[in-house]
Amino acid sequence: MEQMENLLNEFEEPQYSYVGFWSRFGALLIDGIILVTVAYFLRLSLAELENSLVLLVVTAIVPLFYNLFLEYKYGATLGKMLLKIKIVNYELQPPTISNVVLRNIIYIGLQLISFAVELNSYFKSQSSDPYEFTGFNNFFTPEVVIGIIYGVCVFVIYIIELVFLLNDPKCRALHDRIGKTYVVKSIM
C-alpha cells in the first residue's frame, strides 16, 4: 500500500513557492552581466565594420530576444536558471508565447524608445562634425530632454514594478500581472 501511495505522489503536480524581490533581483543582475558581456564582445567583433549602424541594430536586438526566446523556450533567462527559478503561467504551466510577449511588453516598449533615440543620435552624428564646439547653449537639445524624460519614466516604471512586487501575496510585479505569470521556485 505504501508503494502505491509513493507511486501516486510522484505524479502529483509539483509544489511551488513564489519568488520575491531578492532572488529576482539576483537573476536580473546576472542577466545584466551576461548582456553587458555579450554587448562588449559584439562591439569588439563588429568594430571593424565601416557601418556602425549594424552594431547599433545588433546590440538593440540581442537583449530583446534574449528575454523573449529564453523565457518562451525554457521558462527562464540564464540568471533565473542559475538561481533555479522559473516563469509559469497562472495554471502553473510553462508560459505561452502570448504570456511571454505580454510579460515583456513594457521592456519591449522601452527598448524600442531607446533604439529610436540612439538611431536619431546616430543619424545626427553622421551629419555633423563631432569635434565642432557649438557652445553650452546647445546642451539642452531635444535629444537630451528626451533622454532625461526617458530616464525618469524608466525610474517611475521600476518603482511601480517594485510596489506591485512587494505588496502582492504571490509576488507578482506589474509585468507578471500583464503577462498572467508567476516567478516560482520548485519546493519538491
CNS distance restraints for C-alpha pairs under 8 A (distance, minus, plus):
assign (resid   1 and name CA) (resid   5 and name CA) 6.37 0.50 0.50
assign (resid   2 and name CA) (resid   6 and name CA) 6.22 0.50 0.50
assign (resid   3 and name CA) (resid   7 and name CA) 6.10 0.50 0.50
assign (resid   4 and name CA) (resid   8 and name CA) 6.24 0.50 0.50
assign (resid   5 and name CA) (resid   9 and name CA) 6.22 0.50 0.50
assign (resid   6 and name CA) (resid  10 and name CA) 6.44 0.50 0.50
assign (resid   7 and name CA) (resid  11 and name CA) 7.15 0.50 0.50
assign (resid   8 and name CA) (resid  12 and name CA) 6.84 0.50 0.50
assign (resid  14 and name CA) (resid 186 and name CA) 6.93 0.50 0.50
assign (resid  14 and name CA) (resid 187 and name CA) 7.62 0.50 0.50
assign (resid  14 and name CA) (resid 188 and name CA) 6.16 0.50 0.50
assign (resid  15 and name CA) (resid 186 and name CA) 6.08 0.50 0.50
assign (resid  15 and name CA) (resid 187 and name CA) 5.66 0.50 0.50
assign (resid  15 and name CA) (resid 188 and name CA) 5.82 0.50 0.50
assign (resid  16 and name CA) (resid 184 and name CA) 5.89 0.50 0.50
assign (resid  16 and name CA) (resid 185 and name CA) 5.53 0.50 0.50
assign (resid  16 and name CA) (resid 186 and name CA) 4.56 0.50 0.50
assign (resid  16 and name CA) (resid 187 and name CA) 5.42 0.50 0.50
assign (resid  16 and name CA) (resid 188 and name CA) 7.58 0.50 0.50
assign (resid  17 and name CA) (resid 184 and name CA) 5.50 0.50 0.50
assign (resid  17 and name CA) (resid 185 and name CA) 5.37 0.50 0.50
assign (resid  17 and name CA) (resid 186 and name CA) 6.43 0.50 0.50
assign (resid  17 and name CA) (resid 187 and name CA) 6.49 0.50 0.50
assign (resid  18 and name CA) (resid 170 and name CA) 5.75 0.50 0.50
assign (resid  18 and name CA) (resid 171 and name CA) 6.14 0.50 0.50
assign (resid  18 and name CA) (resid 182 and name CA) 7.04 0.50 0.50
assign (resid  18 and name CA) (resid 183 and name CA) 6.01 0.50 0.50
assign (resid  18 and name CA) (resid 184 and name CA) 4.51 0.50 0.50
assign (resid  18 and name CA) (resid 185 and name CA) 6.42 0.50 0.50
assign (resid  19 and name CA) (resid  23 and name CA) 6.56 0.50 0.50
assign (resid  19 and name CA) (resid  24 and name CA) 6.94 0.50 0.50
assign (resid  19 and name CA) (resid  85 and name CA) 7.53 0.50 0.50
assign (resid  19 and name CA) (resid 171 and name CA) 6.34 0.50 0.50
assign (resid  19 and name CA) (resid 183 and name CA) 5.59 0.50 0.50
assign (resid  19 and name CA) (resid 184 and name CA) 5.14 0.50 0.50
assign (resid  19 and name CA) (resid 185 and name CA) 6.38 0.50 0.50
assign (resid  20 and name CA) (resid  24 and name CA) 6.44 0.50 0.50
assign (resid  20 and name CA) (resid 165 and name CA) 7.23 0.50 0.50
assign (resid  20 and name CA) (resid 166 and name CA) 7.57 0.50 0.50
assign (resid  20 and name CA) (resid 171 and name CA) 5.48 0.50 0.50
assign (resid  21 and name CA) (resid  25 and name CA) 5.88 0.50 0.50
assign (resid  21 and name CA) (resid 165 and name CA) 7.10 0.50 0.50
assign (resid  21 and name CA) (resid 166 and name CA) 7.26 0.50 0.50
assign (resid  21 and name CA) (resid 171 and name CA) 7.88 0.50 0.50
assign (resid  22 and name CA) (resid  26 and name CA) 6.04 0.50 0.50
assign (resid  23 and name CA) (resid  27 and name CA) 6.23 0.50 0.50
assign (resid  23 and name CA) (resid  83 and name CA) 7.17 0.50 0.50
assign (resid  24 and name CA) (resid  28 and name CA) 6.13 0.50 0.50
assign (resid  24 and name CA) (resid  80 and name CA) 7.51 0.50 0.50
assign (resid  25 and name CA) (resid  29 and name CA) 6.08 0.50 0.50
assign (resid  26 and name CA) (resid  30 and name CA) 6.21 0.50 0.50
assign (resid  26 and name CA) (resid  79 and name CA) 7.41 0.50 0.50
assign (resid  26 and name CA) (resid  83 and name CA) 7.89 0.50 0.50
assign (resid  27 and name CA) (resid  31 and name CA) 6.10 0.50 0.50
assign (resid  27 and name CA) (resid  78 and name CA) 7.82 0.50 0.50
assign (resid  27 and name CA) (resid  79 and name CA) 4.15 0.50 0.50
assign (resid  27 and name CA) (resid  80 and name CA) 4.99 0.50 0.50
assign (resid  27 and name CA) (resid  82 and name CA) 7.69 0.50 0.50
assign (resid  27 and name CA) (resid  83 and name CA) 6.71 0.50 0.50
assign (resid  28 and name CA) (resid  32 and name CA) 6.03 0.50 0.50
assign (resid  28 and name CA) (resid  79 and name CA) 6.47 0.50 0.50
assign (resid  28 and name CA) (resid  80 and name CA) 7.90 0.50 0.50
assign (resid  29 and name CA) (resid  33 and name CA) 6.27 0.50 0.50
assign (resid  29 and name CA) (resid  79 and name CA) 7.55 0.50 0.50
assign (resid  30 and name CA) (resid  34 and name CA) 6.24 0.50 0.50
assign (resid  30 and name CA) (resid  78 and name CA) 7.70 0.50 0.50
assign (resid  30 and name CA) (resid  79 and name CA) 4.94 0.50 0.50
assign (resid  31 and name CA) (resid  35 and name CA) 6.08 0.50 0.50
assign (resid  31 and name CA) (resid  77 and name CA) 7.20 0.50 0.50
assign (resid  31 and name CA) (resid  78 and name CA) 6.49 0.50 0.50
assign (resid  31 and name CA) (resid  79 and name CA) 5.05 0.50 0.50
assign (resid  32 and name CA) (resid  36 and name CA) 6.05 0.50 0.50
assign (resid  33 and name CA) (resid  37 and name CA) 6.10 0.50 0.50
assign (resid  34 and name CA) (resid  38 and name CA) 6.16 0.50 0.50
assign (resid  35 and name CA) (resid  39 and name CA) 5.99 0.50 0.50
assign (resid  35 and name CA) (resid  63 and name CA) 6.58 0.50 0.50
assign (resid  36 and name CA) (resid  40 and name CA) 6.07 0.50 0.50
assign (resid  37 and name CA) (resid  41 and name CA) 6.34 0.50 0.50
assign (resid  38 and name CA) (resid  42 and name CA) 6.03 0.50 0.50
assign (resid  39 and name CA) (resid  43 and name CA) 6.04 0.50 0.50
assign (resid  39 and name CA) (resid  59 and name CA) 6.13 0.50 0.50
assign (resid  40 and name CA) (resid  44 and name CA) 6.28 0.50 0.50
assign (resid  41 and name CA) (resid  45 and name CA) 6.07 0.50 0.50
assign (resid  42 and name CA) (resid  46 and name CA) 5.87 0.50 0.50
assign (resid  42 and name CA) (resid  55 and name CA) 7.64 0.50 0.50
assign (resid  42 and name CA) (resid  59 and name CA) 7.43 0.50 0.50
assign (resid  43 and name CA) (resid  47 and name CA) 5.47 0.50 0.50
assign (resid  43 and name CA) (resid  55 and name CA) 6.74 0.50 0.50
assign (resid  44 and name CA) (resid  48 and name CA) 7.94 0.50 0.50
assign (resid  46 and name CA) (resid  55 and name CA) 6.30 0.50 0.50
assign (resid  47 and name CA) (resid  52 and name CA) 7.48 0.50 0.50
assign (resid  47 and name CA) (resid  55 and name CA) 7.72 0.50 0.50
assign (resid  51 and name CA) (resid  55 and name CA) 7.66 0.50 0.50
assign (resid  52 and name CA) (resid  56 and name CA) 6.33 0.50 0.50
assign (resid  53 and name CA) (resid  57 and name CA) 6.23 0.50 0.50
assign (resid  53 and name CA) (resid 122 and name CA) 7.57 0.50 0.50
assign (resid  54 and name CA) (resid  58 and name CA) 6.08 0.50 0.50
assign (resid  55 and name CA) (resid  59 and name CA) 6.00 0.50 0.50
assign (resid  56 and name CA) (resid  60 and name CA) 6.20 0.50 0.50
assign (resid  56 and name CA) (resid 118 and name CA) 7.81 0.50 0.50
assign (resid  56 and name CA) (resid 119 and name CA) 7.62 0.50 0.50
assign (resid  57 and name CA) (resid  61 and name CA) 6.20 0.50 0.50
assign (resid  57 and name CA) (resid 115 and name CA) 7.98 0.50 0.50
assign (resid  58 and name CA) (resid  62 and name CA) 6.14 0.50 0.50
assign (resid  59 and name CA) (resid  63 and name CA) 7.21 0.50 0.50
assign (resid  60 and name CA) (resid  64 and name CA) 7.02 0.50 0.50
assign (resid  60 and name CA) (resid 111 and name CA) 7.27 0.50 0.50
assign (resid  60 and name CA) (resid 115 and name CA) 6.36 0.50 0.50
assign (resid  61 and name CA) (resid  65 and name CA) 6.29 0.50 0.50
assign (resid  62 and name CA) (resid  66 and name CA) 5.93 0.50 0.50
assign (resid  63 and name CA) (resid  67 and name CA) 6.74 0.50 0.50
assign (resid  64 and name CA) (resid  68 and name CA) 6.60 0.50 0.50
assign (resid  64 and name CA) (resid 108 and name CA) 6.76 0.50 0.50
assign (resid  64 and name CA) (resid 111 and name CA) 7.26 0.50 0.50
assign (resid  65 and name CA) (resid  69 and name CA) 5.53 0.50 0.50
assign (resid  65 and name CA) (resid  70 and name CA) 7.96 0.50 0.50
assign (resid  66 and name CA) (resid  70 and name CA) 6.03 0.50 0.50
assign (resid  66 and name CA) (resid  77 and name CA) 7.48 0.50 0.50
assign (resid  67 and name CA) (resid  71 and name CA) 5.75 0.50 0.50
assign (resid  67 and name CA) (resid  77 and name CA) 6.19 0.50 0.50
assign (resid  67 and name CA) (resid 104 and name CA) 7.88 0.50 0.50
assign (resid  68 and name CA) (resid  72 and name CA) 6.08 0.50 0.50
assign (resid  68 and name CA) (resid 100 and name CA) 6.30 0.50 0.50
assign (resid  68 and name CA) (resid 101 and name CA) 6.81 0.50 0.50
assign (resid  68 and name CA) (resid 104 and name CA) 7.43 0.50 0.50
assign (resid  69 and name CA) (resid  73 and name CA) 5.87 0.50 0.50
assign (resid  70 and name CA) (resid  74 and name CA) 5.44 0.50 0.50
assign (resid  70 and name CA) (resid  75 and name CA) 6.54 0.50 0.50
assign (resid  70 and name CA) (resid  76 and name CA) 5.83 0.50 0.50
assign (resid  70 and name CA) (resid  77 and name CA) 5.23 0.50 0.50
assign (resid  70 and name CA) (resid  78 and name CA) 7.68 0.50 0.50
assign (resid  71 and name CA) (resid  75 and name CA) 4.23 0.50 0.50
assign (resid  71 and name CA) (resid  76 and name CA) 4.57 0.50 0.50
assign (resid  71 and name CA) (resid  77 and name CA) 5.79 0.50 0.50
assign (resid  71 and name CA) (resid  87 and name CA) 7.16 0.50 0.50
assign (resid  71 and name CA) (resid  95 and name CA) 7.62 0.50 0.50
assign (resid  71 and name CA) (resid 100 and name CA) 6.54 0.50 0.50
assign (resid  72 and name CA) (resid  76 and name CA) 7.73 0.50 0.50
assign (resid  72 and name CA) (resid  94 and name CA) 7.83 0.50 0.50
assign (resid  72 and name CA) (resid  95 and name CA) 6.29 0.50 0.50
assign (resid  72 and name CA) (resid  96 and name CA) 6.59 0.50 0.50
assign (resid  72 and name CA) (resid  97 and name CA) 5.97 0.50 0.50
assign (resid  72 and name CA) (resid 100 and name CA) 6.14 0.50 0.50
assign (resid  75 and name CA) (resid  86 and name CA) 5.49 0.50 0.50
assign (resid  75 and name CA) (resid  87 and name CA) 5.05 0.50 0.50
assign (resid  75 and name CA) (resid  88 and name CA) 6.82 0.50 0.50
assign (resid  75 and name CA) (resid  94 and name CA) 6.01 0.50 0.50
assign (resid  75 and name CA) (resid  95 and name CA) 6.49 0.50 0.50
assign (resid  76 and name CA) (resid  80 and name CA) 5.37 0.50 0.50
assign (resid  76 and name CA) (resid  81 and name CA) 5.86 0.50 0.50
assign (resid  76 and name CA) (resid  85 and name CA) 7.18 0.50 0.50
assign (resid  76 and name CA) (resid  86 and name CA) 4.90 0.50 0.50
assign (resid  76 and name CA) (resid  87 and name CA) 5.96 0.50 0.50
assign (resid  77 and name CA) (resid  81 and name CA) 6.16 0.50 0.50
assign (resid  78 and name CA) (resid  82 and name CA) 6.15 0.50 0.50
assign (resid  79 and name CA) (resid  83 and name CA) 6.44 0.50 0.50
assign (resid  80 and name CA) (resid  84 and name CA) 5.95 0.50 0.50
assign (resid  80 and name CA) (resid  85 and name CA) 5.08 0.50 0.50
assign (resid  80 and name CA) (resid  86 and name CA) 6.11 0.50 0.50
assign (resid  81 and name CA) (resid  85 and name CA) 6.01 0.50 0.50
assign (resid  81 and name CA) (resid  86 and name CA) 6.96 0.50 0.50
assign (resid  84 and name CA) (resid 185 and name CA) 6.47 0.50 0.50
assign (resid  84 and name CA) (resid 186 and name CA) 7.95 0.50 0.50
assign (resid  85 and name CA) (resid 183 and name CA) 6.74 0.50 0.50
assign (resid  85 and name CA) (resid 184 and name CA) 5.57 0.50 0.50
assign (resid  85 and name CA) (resid 185 and name CA) 4.66 0.50 0.50
assign (resid  85 and name CA) (resid 186 and name CA) 7.42 0.50 0.50
assign (resid  86 and name CA) (resid 183 and name CA) 5.54 0.50 0.50
assign (resid  86 and name CA) (resid 184 and name CA) 5.51 0.50 0.50
assign (resid  86 and name CA) (resid 185 and name CA) 6.52 0.50 0.50
assign (resid  87 and name CA) (resid  94 and name CA) 6.95 0.50 0.50
assign (resid  87 and name CA) (resid  95 and name CA) 6.76 0.50 0.50
assign (resid  87 and name CA) (resid 181 and name CA) 6.51 0.50 0.50
assign (resid  87 and name CA) (resid 182 and name CA) 5.69 0.50 0.50
assign (resid  87 and name CA) (resid 183 and name CA) 4.58 0.50 0.50
assign (resid  87 and name CA) (resid 184 and name CA) 6.30 0.50 0.50
assign (resid  88 and name CA) (resid  92 and name CA) 5.07 0.50 0.50
assign (resid  88 and name CA) (resid  93 and name CA) 5.26 0.50 0.50
assign (resid  88 and name CA) (resid  94 and name CA) 4.87 0.50 0.50
assign (resid  88 and name CA) (resid  95 and name CA) 5.23 0.50 0.50
assign (resid  88 and name CA) (resid 181 and name CA) 5.51 0.50 0.50
assign (resid  88 and name CA) (resid 182 and name CA) 5.44 0.50 0.50
assign (resid  88 and name CA) (resid 183 and name CA) 6.45 0.50 0.50
assign (resid  88 and name CA) (resid 184 and name CA) 7.22 0.50 0.50
assign (resid  89 and name CA) (resid  93 and name CA) 5.52 0.50 0.50
assign (resid  89 and name CA) (resid  94 and name CA) 6.19 0.50 0.50
assign (resid  89 and name CA) (resid  95 and name CA) 5.05 0.50 0.50
assign (resid  89 and name CA) (resid  96 and name CA) 7.67 0.50 0.50
assign (resid  89 and name CA) (resid  99 and name CA) 7.05 0.50 0.50
assign (resid  89 and name CA) (resid 180 and name CA) 5.88 0.50 0.50
assign (resid  89 and name CA) (resid 181 and name CA) 4.22 0.50 0.50
assign (resid  89 and name CA) (resid 182 and name CA) 6.13 0.50 0.50
assign (resid  90 and name CA) (resid 180 and name CA) 5.95 0.50 0.50
assign (resid  90 and name CA) (resid 181 and name CA) 5.63 0.50 0.50
assign (resid  90 and name CA) (resid 182 and name CA) 6.84 0.50 0.50
assign (resid  92 and name CA) (resid 182 and name CA) 7.96 0.50 0.50
assign (resid  95 and name CA) (resid  99 and name CA) 5.54 0.50 0.50
assign (resid  95 and name CA) (resid 100 and name CA) 6.36 0.50 0.50
assign (resid  95 and name CA) (resid 181 and name CA) 7.27 0.50 0.50
assign (resid  96 and name CA) (resid 100 and name CA) 6.35 0.50 0.50
assign (resid  97 and name CA) (resid 101 and name CA) 6.10 0.50 0.50
assign (resid  98 and name CA) (resid 102 and name CA) 5.90 0.50 0.50
assign (resid  98 and name CA) (resid 179 and name CA) 7.45 0.50 0.50
assign (resid  99 and name CA) (resid 103 and name CA) 5.83 0.50 0.50
assign (resid  99 and name CA) (resid 179 and name CA) 4.59 0.50 0.50
assign (resid  99 and name CA) (resid 180 and name CA) 6.32 0.50 0.50
assign (resid  99 and name CA) (resid 181 and name CA) 6.87 0.50 0.50
assign (resid 100 and name CA) (resid 104 and name CA) 6.18 0.50 0.50
assign (resid 100 and name CA) (resid 179 and name CA) 6.41 0.50 0.50
assign (resid 101 and name CA) (resid 105 and name CA) 5.90 0.50 0.50
assign (resid 101 and name CA) (resid 179 and name CA) 7.30 0.50 0.50
assign (resid 102 and name CA) (resid 175 and name CA) 7.61 0.50 0.50
assign (resid 102 and name CA) (resid 178 and name CA) 5.96 0.50 0.50
assign (resid 102 and name CA) (resid 179 and name CA) 4.54 0.50 0.50
assign (resid 103 and name CA) (resid 175 and name CA) 4.92 0.50 0.50
assign (resid 103 and name CA) (resid 176 and name CA) 5.70 0.50 0.50
assign (resid 103 and name CA) (resid 177 and name CA) 7.61 0.50 0.50
assign (resid 103 and name CA) (resid 178 and name CA) 5.71 0.50 0.50
assign (resid 103 and name CA) (resid 179 and name CA) 3.89 0.50 0.50
assign (resid 103 and name CA) (resid 180 and name CA) 7.39 0.50 0.50
assign (resid 103 and name CA) (resid 181 and name CA) 7.40 0.50 0.50
assign (resid 104 and name CA) (resid 108 and name CA) 5.99 0.50 0.50
assign (resid 104 and name CA) (resid 175 and name CA) 6.66 0.50 0.50
assign (resid 104 and name CA) (resid 179 and name CA) 7.59 0.50 0.50
assign (resid 105 and name CA) (resid 109 and name CA) 6.12 0.50 0.50
assign (resid 105 and name CA) (resid 175 and name CA) 7.73 0.50 0.50
assign (resid 106 and name CA) (resid 110 and name CA) 6.24 0.50 0.50
assign (resid 106 and name CA) (resid 175 and name CA) 7.20 0.50 0.50
assign (resid 107 and name CA) (resid 111 and name CA) 6.05 0.50 0.50
assign (resid 108 and name CA) (resid 112 and name CA) 6.16 0.50 0.50
assign (resid 109 and name CA) (resid 113 and name CA) 6.25 0.50 0.50
assign (resid 110 and name CA) (resid 114 and name CA) 6.06 0.50 0.50
assign (resid 110 and name CA) (resid 154 and name CA) 7.74 0.50 0.50
assign (resid 111 and name CA) (resid 115 and name CA) 5.97 0.50 0.50
assign (resid 112 and name CA) (resid 116 and name CA) 6.10 0.50 0.50
assign (resid 113 and name CA) (resid 117 and name CA) 6.25 0.50 0.50
assign (resid 114 and name CA) (resid 118 and name CA) 6.18 0.50 0.50
assign (resid 115 and name CA) (resid 119 and name CA) 5.92 0.50 0.50
assign (resid 116 and name CA) (resid 120 and name CA) 6.08 0.50 0.50
assign (resid 117 and name CA) (resid 121 and name CA) 6.22 0.50 0.50
assign (resid 117 and name CA) (resid 143 and name CA) 7.16 0.50 0.50
assign (resid 117 and name CA) (resid 146 and name CA) 7.97 0.50 0.50
assign (resid 117 and name CA) (resid 147 and name CA) 7.76 0.50 0.50
assign (resid 118 and name CA) (resid 122 and name CA) 6.05 0.50 0.50
assign (resid 119 and name CA) (resid 123 and name CA) 6.32 0.50 0.50
assign (resid 120 and name CA) (resid 124 and name CA) 6.17 0.50 0.50
assign (resid 121 and name CA) (resid 125 and name CA) 6.02 0.50 0.50
assign (resid 121 and name CA) (resid 143 and name CA) 7.46 0.50 0.50
assign (resid 122 and name CA) (resid 126 and name CA) 6.34 0.50 0.50
assign (resid 123 and name CA) (resid 127 and name CA) 6.61 0.50 0.50
assign (resid 124 and name CA) (resid 128 and name CA) 6.51 0.50 0.50
assign (resid 125 and name CA) (resid 129 and name CA) 7.21 0.50 0.50
assign (resid 125 and name CA) (resid 130 and name CA) 6.64 0.50 0.50
assign (resid 134 and name CA) (resid 138 and name CA) 6.65 0.50 0.50
assign (resid 135 and name CA) (resid 139 and name CA) 7.69 0.50 0.50
assign (resid 139 and name CA) (resid 144 and name CA) 7.43 0.50 0.50
assign (resid 140 and name CA) (resid 144 and name CA) 5.64 0.50 0.50
assign (resid 140 and name CA) (resid 145 and name CA) 6.26 0.50 0.50
assign (resid 141 and name CA) (resid 145 and name CA) 6.38 0.50 0.50
assign (resid 142 and name CA) (resid 146 and name CA) 6.00 0.50 0.50
assign (resid 143 and name CA) (resid 147 and name CA) 6.02 0.50 0.50
assign (resid 144 and name CA) (resid 148 and name CA) 6.21 0.50 0.50
assign (resid 145 and name CA) (resid 149 and name CA) 6.19 0.50 0.50
assign (resid 146 and name CA) (resid 150 and name CA) 5.93 0.50 0.50
assign (resid 147 and name CA) (resid 151 and name CA) 6.10 0.50 0.50
assign (resid 148 and name CA) (resid 152 and name CA) 6.24 0.50 0.50
assign (resid 149 and name CA) (resid 153 and name CA) 6.13 0.50 0.50
assign (resid 150 and name CA) (resid 154 and name CA) 6.16 0.50 0.50
assign (resid 151 and name CA) (resid 155 and name CA) 6.21 0.50 0.50
assign (resid 152 and name CA) (resid 156 and name CA) 6.19 0.50 0.50
assign (resid 153 and name CA) (resid 157 and name CA) 6.09 0.50 0.50
assign (resid 154 and name CA) (resid 158 and name CA) 6.22 0.50 0.50
assign (resid 155 and name CA) (resid 159 and name CA) 6.28 0.50 0.50
assign (resid 156 and name CA) (resid 160 and name CA) 6.20 0.50 0.50
assign (resid 157 and name CA) (resid 161 and name CA) 6.11 0.50 0.50
assign (resid 158 and name CA) (resid 162 and name CA) 6.08 0.50 0.50
assign (resid 159 and name CA) (resid 163 and name CA) 6.17 0.50 0.50
assign (resid 160 and name CA) (resid 164 and name CA) 6.26 0.50 0.50
assign (resid 160 and name CA) (resid 174 and name CA) 7.32 0.50 0.50
assign (resid 161 and name CA) (resid 165 and name CA) 6.13 0.50 0.50
assign (resid 161 and name CA) (resid 173 and name CA) 5.09 0.50 0.50
assign (resid 161 and name CA) (resid 174 and name CA) 5.21 0.50 0.50
assign (resid 161 and name CA) (resid 175 and name CA) 7.33 0.50 0.50
assign (resid 162 and name CA) (resid 166 and name CA) 6.01 0.50 0.50
assign (resid 162 and name CA) (resid 173 and name CA) 6.63 0.50 0.50
assign (resid 163 and name CA) (resid 167 and name CA) 6.06 0.50 0.50
assign (resid 163 and name CA) (resid 173 and name CA) 7.69 0.50 0.50
assign (resid 164 and name CA) (resid 168 and name CA) 6.05 0.50 0.50
assign (resid 164 and name CA) (resid 171 and name CA) 7.78 0.50 0.50
assign (resid 164 and name CA) (resid 172 and name CA) 6.53 0.50 0.50
assign (resid 164 and name CA) (resid 173 and name CA) 4.85 0.50 0.50
assign (resid 164 and name CA) (resid 174 and name CA) 5.85 0.50 0.50
assign (resid 165 and name CA) (resid 171 and name CA) 4.95 0.50 0.50
assign (resid 165 and name CA) (resid 172 and name CA) 5.01 0.50 0.50
assign (resid 165 and name CA) (resid 173 and name CA) 4.17 0.50 0.50
assign (resid 165 and name CA) (resid 174 and name CA) 7.31 0.50 0.50
assign (resid 166 and name CA) (resid 171 and name CA) 6.51 0.50 0.50
assign (resid 166 and name CA) (resid 173 and name CA) 7.92 0.50 0.50
assign (resid 167 and name CA) (resid 171 and name CA) 7.35 0.50 0.50
assign (resid 168 and name CA) (resid 172 and name CA) 5.90 0.50 0.50
assign (resid 168 and name CA) (resid 173 and name CA) 7.78 0.50 0.50
assign (resid 170 and name CA) (resid 182 and name CA) 7.46 0.50 0.50
assign (resid 171 and name CA) (resid 182 and name CA) 7.56 0.50 0.50
assign (resid 171 and name CA) (resid 183 and name CA) 7.75 0.50 0.50
assign (resid 172 and name CA) (resid 176 and name CA) 5.32 0.50 0.50
assign (resid 172 and name CA) (resid 177 and name CA) 6.30 0.50 0.50
assign (resid 172 and name CA) (resid 181 and name CA) 7.73 0.50 0.50
assign (resid 172 and name CA) (resid 182 and name CA) 6.21 0.50 0.50
assign (resid 172 and name CA) (resid 183 and name CA) 7.56 0.50 0.50
assign (resid 173 and name CA) (resid 177 and name CA) 6.52 0.50 0.50
assign (resid 174 and name CA) (resid 178 and name CA) 6.30 0.50 0.50
assign (resid 175 and name CA) (resid 179 and name CA) 6.13 0.50 0.50
assign (resid 176 and name CA) (resid 180 and name CA) 5.66 0.50 0.50
assign (resid 176 and name CA) (resid 181 and name CA) 4.87 0.50 0.50
assign (resid 176 and name CA) (resid 182 and name CA) 6.11 0.50 0.50
assign (resid 176 and name CA) (resid 183 and name CA) 7.99 0.50 0.50
assign (resid 177 and name CA) (resid 181 and name CA) 6.41 0.50 0.50
